[in-house]
Amino acid sequence: MKYSSQLIEQAVQAFSKLPGVGRKSALRMVLHLVQNDRLAVNDIIDSLTIMNSDLKTCKRCFNFSDHELCEICRNSSRNQQVVCVVESIRDVIAIEETDQFHGTYHVLGGVISPIDGVGPSDLNFEALFNRVKDEGVGELIMGLSPTIEGETTIFYISKKLRESNVKISILARGISFGGELEYADGLTLGRSILTRTSYVHLED
Amino acid sequence: MKYSSQLIEQAVQAFSKLPGVGRKSALRMVLHLVQNDRLAVNDIIDSLTIMNSDLKTCKRCFNFSDHELCEICRNSSRNQQVVCVVESIRDVIAIEETDQFHGTYHVLGGVISPIDGVGPSDLNFEALFNRVKDEGVGELIMGLSPTIEGETTIFYISKKLRESNVKISILARGISFGGELEYADGLTLGRSILTRTSYVHLED
């Protein structure tokens, strides 16, 4: 034990379990809290305590929520007939940050991945299919990563919903904004030529 | 509010006050805790709670301690007559990690820095001078950074202790191990030529 304090050691161990935090960063955080910011210690304790006891999962879309239904599901100004299907809550946050989507979400909790032992029964498909059936969903946007697992999941959903009238769309694929053409992968570049779109001159 | 949960928002705010943690990393930590590791949440809460209430400062060397005196001060196998003077507890930990020092420490809590408004009365000098006088300290090692503030602090200590018999030493200055000569700064390089040492061939 290098810290001359078992209490510091315990706190460092607790913090070093956080993602992206090693023992050195954990020590830096703990020393910062002890030396400069005792109020911040209470903030962390209080926020984690209440989060641990009160945080719920939205029973409709599986987003985090402080209530039975999350803010997005309860918001009547959002289009409840357009549902964006995502892998995780992180993706909900990423899409919300763009301010470009005004429908609702459905968090699957993962994607189908036989290698990782994740099958359809491990994910929130049943609730999704019930939403499509019961809520008159008009469009499902597949907000899933363009990986093999993502594509498999999209295929599974589209197959299961073949009988329904719901429109299934995927995110546009192509060259990223700000990306350098010469470093784009061949598949993306080749597809982006085949699916090229008309140039629209934006008025000043 | 982008998180559809005020509880998540509060936790993200608390974590983003940690050093080196922005809102994105804070969110990653909070989501990790909520989604994967509810036990780790309790570890953090418990360790911070007990640290906040029970962590003391060693009344002799100002290191962190679980008791009145820290582990290092209570360790009779360590040389209590050799005291390494450091700026912060971080430095104690850095030196302890080298396993090369077997004396005790004295944490000043900073260095003299008129620009930052830190004068001698803000630091733990009085206790240091009392230790030298009362405990028969034989050597003070100045474990301070070779900055203007560090040099000023060393000068202040040596002036104050001019009357005493304590030996004052500083850390060796020179080229860092693994450093490239061509990138060493001129001051360090020049001094390292002036203070060159005899080459000792290590036996195999």
HADDOCK unambig.tbl for C-alpha pairs under 7 A between the chains (distance, minus, plus):
assign (segid A and resid 2 and name CA) (segid B and resid 93 and name CA) 6.46 0.50 0.50
assign (segid A and resid 2 and name CA) (segid B and resid 96 and name CA) 6.30 0.50 0.50
assign (segid A and resid 2 and name CA) (segid B and resid 97 and name CA) 6.78 0.50 0.50
assign (segid A and resid 3 and name CA) (segid B and resid 93 and name CA) 6.26 0.50 0.50
assign (segid A and resid 4 and name CA) (segid B and resid 64 and name CA) 6.76 0.50 0.50
assign (segid A and resid 4 and name CA) (segid B and resid 65 and name CA) 6.12 0.50 0.50
assign (segid A and resid 4 and name CA) (segid B and resid 70 and name CA) 6.09 0.50 0.50
assign (segid A and resid 4 and name CA) (segid B and resid 71 and name CA) 5.08 0.50 0.50
assign (segid A and resid 4 and name CA) (segid B and resid 72 and name CA) 6.55 0.50 0.50
assign (segid A and resid 5 and name CA) (segid B and resid 64 and name CA) 6.35 0.50 0.50
assign (segid A and resid 5 and name CA) (segid B and resid 65 and name CA) 5.11 0.50 0.50
assign (segid A and resid 5 and name CA) (segid B and resid 66 and name CA) 5.50 0.50 0.50
assign (segid A and resid 6 and name CA) (segid B and resid 66 and name CA) 6.92 0.50 0.50
assign (segid A and resid 7 and name CA) (segid B and resid 47 and name CA) 6.93 0.50 0.50
assign (segid A and resid 7 and name CA) (segid B and resid 51 and name CA) 5.59 0.50 0.50
assign (segid A and resid 7 and name CA) (segid B and resid 55 and name CA) 6.78 0.50 0.50
assign (segid A and resid 7 and name CA) (segid B and resid 66 and name CA) 6.95 0.50 0.50
assign (segid A and resid 8 and name CA) (segid B and resid 51 and name CA) 6.98 0.50 0.50
assign (segid A and resid 10 and name CA) (segid B and resid 47 and name CA) 5.95 0.50 0.50
assign (segid A and resid 11 and name CA) (segid B and resid 44 and name CA) 6.60 0.50 0.50
assign (segid A and resid 11 and name CA) (segid B and resid 47 and name CA) 4.99 0.50 0.50
assign (segid A and resid 11 and name CA) (segid B and resid 48 and name CA) 6.27 0.50 0.50
assign (segid A and resid 14 and name CA) (segid B and resid 40 and name CA) 6.56 0.50 0.50
assign (segid A and resid 14 and name CA) (segid B and resid 43 and name CA) 5.57 0.50 0.50
assign (segid A and resid 14 and name CA) (segid B and resid 44 and name CA) 5.22 0.50 0.50
assign (segid A and resid 15 and name CA) (segid B and resid 44 and name CA) 6.63 0.50 0.50
assign (segid A and resid 18 and name CA) (segid B and resid 29 and name CA) 5.81 0.50 0.50
assign (segid A and resid 19 and name CA) (segid B and resid 29 and name CA) 6.02 0.50 0.50
assign (segid A and resid 29 and name CA) (segid B and resid 18 and name CA) 5.81 0.50 0.50
assign (segid A and resid 29 and name CA) (segid B and resid 19 and name CA) 6.02 0.50 0.50
assign (segid A and resid 40 and name CA) (segid B and resid 14 and name CA) 6.53 0.50 0.50
assign (segid A and resid 41 and name CA) (segid B and resid 48 and name CA) 6.77 0.50 0.50
assign (segid A and resid 43 and name CA) (segid B and resid 14 and name CA) 5.56 0.50 0.50
assign (segid A and resid 44 and name CA) (segid B and resid 11 and name CA) 6.59 0.50 0.50
assign (segid A and resid 44 and name CA) (segid B and resid 14 and name CA) 5.23 0.50 0.50
assign (segid A and resid 44 and name CA) (segid B and resid 15 and name CA) 6.62 0.50 0.50
assign (segid A and resid 45 and name CA) (segid B and resid 45 and name CA) 5.19 0.50 0.50
assign (segid A and resid 47 and name CA) (segid B and resid 7 and name CA) 6.94 0.50 0.50
assign (segid A and resid 47 and name CA) (segid B and resid 10 and name CA) 5.95 0.50 0.50
assign (segid A and resid 47 and name CA) (segid B and resid 11 and name CA) 4.98 0.50 0.50
assign (segid A and resid 48 and name CA) (segid B and resid 11 and name CA) 6.27 0.50 0.50
assign (segid A and resid 48 and name CA) (segid B and resid 41 and name CA) 6.76 0.50 0.50
assign (segid A and resid 51 and name CA) (segid B and resid 7 and name CA) 5.60 0.50 0.50
assign (segid A and resid 51 and name CA) (segid B and resid 8 and name CA) 6.98 0.50 0.50
assign (segid A and resid 55 and name CA) (segid B and resid 7 and name CA) 6.79 0.50 0.50
assign (segid A and resid 64 and name CA) (segid B and resid 4 and name CA) 6.75 0.50 0.50
assign (segid A and resid 64 and name CA) (segid B and resid 5 and name CA) 6.36 0.50 0.50
assign (segid A and resid 65 and name CA) (segid B and resid 4 and name CA) 6.14 0.50 0.50
assign (segid A and resid 65 and name CA) (segid B and resid 5 and name CA) 5.13 0.50 0.50
assign (segid A and resid 66 and name CA) (segid B and resid 5 and name CA) 5.53 0.50 0.50
assign (segid A and resid 66 and name CA) (segid B and resid 6 and name CA) 6.95 0.50 0.50
assign (segid A and resid 66 and name CA) (segid B and resid 7 and name CA) 6.98 0.50 0.50
assign (segid A and resid 70 and name CA) (segid B and resid 4 and name CA) 6.11 0.50 0.50
assign (segid A and resid 71 and name CA) (segid B and resid 4 and name CA) 5.09 0.50 0.50
assign (segid A and resid 72 and name CA) (segid B and resid 4 and name CA) 6.55 0.50 0.50
assign (segid A and resid 93 and name CA) (segid B and resid 2 and name CA) 6.47 0.50 0.50
assign (segid A and resid 93 and name CA) (segid B and resid 3 and name CA) 6.25 0.50 0.50
assign (segid A and resid 96 and name CA) (segid B and resid 2 and name CA) 6.30 0.50 0.50
assign (segid A and resid 97 and name CA) (segid B and resid 2 and name CA) 6.79 0.50 0.50
